[in-house]
Amino acid sequence: MSGTRPDTADIRRLDAEDPLRPFRDRFQLPSGVIYLDGNSLGALPRATPGRIAQVVGAEWGEGLIRSWNAAGWIEAPARVGAKIARLIGAGAHEVTVADSTSVNLFKLLAAAMAARPDRDVILTEAGGFPTDLYIAQGLAAFAPHLQVRAVPREAVAAALGADTGVLLLTHVHYKTGAAYDLAALTRAAQAQGALMLWDLSHSTGAVAVDLEAAGADLAVGCGYKYLNGGPGAPAFLYVAERHQARLRSPLSGWMGHAAPFEFGDDYRPAGGLARFLCGTPPMLSVAALEVGVELMLEADLTAVFAKSQGLCSLFIERVETLCGAFGLGLVTPRDPAGRGAHVSFSHPQAHAVMQALIARGVIGDFRAPDILRFGFPALYVRHQDVADAADALYEVLASEVWRDEAFQLRAAVT
Ligand SMILES: *Cc1c(COP(=O)(O)O)cnc(C)c1O
């Protein structure tokens, strides 16, 4: 094995000197597990169960309906949105929490296309995250004057034209981990008169994002990945302040009304971003998300993003050194500036290899058809975990234990 590999003492030193080290203890993590799938479902903050118990027992149980006002429930979407705004370089009034990422995509895509009535194309990346494509397709089926054009990644910028109403891209690709230049693509879309809609699901809490510096228009993102909001956590949406008065949600529910408790017959959108709310906020879930977001805001974000990049680089180096003979191909960009906080390798038997790894307590995930994916959230992954995970991958590949019958079965969720 190569001498470039950091030795055990180096790994120990990296963890000992890690300024984020105390954050790991703020999460409940099962023993015997190395969790490298926080990019798919973030870990449980230790403070979450207590907060949920408080919302259920005191705020709901005792406060009952009074808690909409007294416990700050009604302003929770805006309050938590303002906290998420700090993670993505947005103004406090430019982010709110609502619905799922999929539903928020629908709302913003429809609003954006309505704001560009002379244009009929939603441009996006072929091979992007499925829900982004499916939601765009669903909108076009519903509004048949619209069409979806999905082009290969390299062709996106050149495909922008006078017919493009909105360019929809996922900033960090869910499978490859490749990151777009957010500011450059935003400028390119705007130069053609299109609106830019970013899906920040794999970026928020993972890499530095500065929407304000990029002059961004619109964005959505996920609450249950790096924000540790829990399974199915509410998502967020961003609308730049300059667009807020003009854009309208197609899901004109009462919570987006200017005066929901006047109970009038006619919809009138709220003045600010509240117009993009639809129905009543799911308070138990919003409360859990708020715990995750607050925990991340306690950390020095520069250290968070730098540590994730260091963990990614360490994993790539170690896996390539150990496992070079076993047919793995690095899919993720080598350059830290061009990627998110997860790393993917291709392997012809990726599914069985991942099942064998999970059986050893190293949890990453499989993405069809041939990707082994590993996420490196900085708040709870240690350098030692990275080294141990690479060693486990080596053992699985060298022993060919993945050939075992038990590792061939595919579950509903991979
Ligand atoms: C995880 C993820 C989503 C999630 O969408 P849901 O509506 O929460 O299921 C959307 N887009 C991208 C790019 C994602 O990675």
Ligand as a Chemical Component Dictionary entry (heavy atoms), coordinates in Angstrom:
data_LIG
# 
_chem_comp.id                   LIG 
_chem_comp.type                 NON-POLYMER 
_chem_comp.pdbx_formal_charge   0 
_chem_comp.three_letter_code    LIG 
# 
loop_
_chem_comp_atom.comp_id 
_chem_comp_atom.atom_id 
_chem_comp_atom.alt_atom_id 
_chem_comp_atom.type_symbol 
_chem_comp_atom.charge 
_chem_comp_atom.model_Cartn_x 
_chem_comp_atom.model_Cartn_y 
_chem_comp_atom.model_Cartn_z 
_chem_comp_atom.pdbx_ordinal 
LIG C1 C1 C 0 -33.630 14.954 -1.770 1  
LIG C2 C2 C 0 -33.955 15.797 -2.945 2  
LIG C3 C3 C 0 -35.256 16.246 -3.157 3  
LIG C4 C4 C 0 -36.335 15.796 -2.223 4  
LIG O1 O1 O 0 -37.612 16.041 -2.654 5  
LIG P1 P1 P 0 -38.834 15.618 -1.713 6  
LIG O2 O2 O 0 -39.966 16.354 -2.269 7  
LIG O3 O3 O 0 -38.475 15.969 -0.315 8  
LIG O4 O4 O 0 -38.976 14.136 -1.815 9  
LIG C5 C5 C 0 -35.496 17.069 -4.237 10 
LIG N1 N1 N 0 -34.496 17.427 -5.077 11 
LIG C6 C6 C 0 -33.234 17.001 -4.900 12 
LIG C7 C7 C 0 -32.165 17.426 -5.830 13 
LIG C8 C8 C 0 -32.931 16.157 -3.841 14 
LIG O5 O5 O 0 -31.690 15.729 -3.668 15 
# 
loop_
_chem_comp_bond.comp_id 
_chem_comp_bond.atom_id_1 
_chem_comp_bond.atom_id_2 
_chem_comp_bond.value_order 
_chem_comp_bond.pdbx_ordinal 
LIG C1 C2 SING 1  
LIG C2 C3 SING 2  
LIG C2 C8 DOUB 3  
LIG C3 C4 SING 4  
LIG C3 C5 DOUB 5  
LIG C4 O1 SING 6  
LIG O1 P1 SING 7  
LIG P1 O2 DOUB 8  
LIG P1 O3 SING 9  
LIG P1 O4 SING 10 
LIG C5 N1 SING 11 
LIG N1 C6 DOUB 12 
LIG C6 C7 SING 13 
LIG C6 C8 SING 14 
LIG C8 O5 SING 15 
# 
